Amino acid sequence: MDYTHFIQDERYQIAILNKAGHAQSEIAQLIDRYLSTTSREVLLAVVSAADLKLSVHR
C-alpha cells in the first residue's frame, strides 16, 4: 500500500472546507482521500490550532 503525505495545498483545502461547515465525508470525496485519513488531518489541525491559542495566551 502506498502512503502519501498531505501537501500544504490539501491542508489548506481541508481547513477551508471544514471551516465552511462541510462534512468530513464530503471533504474526503472532494480531495479524493479516504475518510479516515481526512478525519485524522482535521483532528490534527484542530489540536494544532488549540495548542497555538494556548501558547499565545501564556
C-alpha positions as CSV (number, residue, x, y, z in Angstrom):
1,M,0.0,0.0,0.0
2,D,1.4,3.4,-0.9
3,Y,1.3,6.2,1.7
4,T,1.5,9.8,0.7
5,H,1.5,12.8,3.0
6,F,-0.9,15.6,2.5
7,I,0.7,18.5,0.6
8,Q,0.2,22.0,2.0
9,D,-2.5,22.9,-0.6
10,E,-4.6,19.9,0.5
11,R,-4.3,21.0,4.2
12,Y,-5.5,24.5,3.2
13,Q,-8.4,22.9,1.2
14,I,-9.3,20.8,4.2
15,A,-9.2,23.8,6.6
16,I,-11.3,26.0,4.3
17,L,-13.9,23.3,3.7
18,N,-14.0,22.3,7.4
19,K,-14.5,26.0,8.4
20,A,-17.2,26.3,5.8
21,G,-19.1,23.5,7.5
22,H,-18.6,20.7,5.1
23,A,-18.9,17.2,6.5
24,Q,-15.7,15.2,6.7
25,S,-17.1,12.6,4.3
26,E,-17.7,15.4,1.8
27,I,-14.2,16.8,2.2
28,A,-12.7,13.3,1.7
29,Q,-14.6,12.9,-1.5
30,L,-13.7,16.4,-2.8
31,I,-9.9,15.8,-2.2
32,D,-10.1,12.2,-3.3
33,R,-8.8,10.7,0.0
34,Y,-10.1,8.2,2.5
35,L,-12.5,9.4,5.2
36,S,-10.2,8.1,8.0
37,T,-7.2,9.9,6.6
38,T,-9.1,13.1,6.2
39,S,-10.6,12.8,9.7
40,R,-7.2,12.4,11.2
41,E,-6.0,15.5,9.4
42,V,-8.9,17.6,10.6
43,L,-8.3,16.4,14.2
44,L,-4.6,17.3,13.9
45,A,-5.5,20.7,12.6
46,V,-7.9,21.3,15.5
47,V,-5.4,20.2,18.1
48,S,-2.7,22.3,16.5
49,A,-4.9,25.4,16.5
50,A,-5.8,24.8,20.1
51,D,-2.1,24.5,21.0
52,L,-1.3,27.7,19.1
53,K,-4.0,29.6,21.0
54,L,-2.8,28.3,24.4
55,S,0.8,29.3,23.6
56,V,-0.3,32.8,22.6
57,H,-2.2,33.3,25.9
58,R,0.8,32.3,28.1
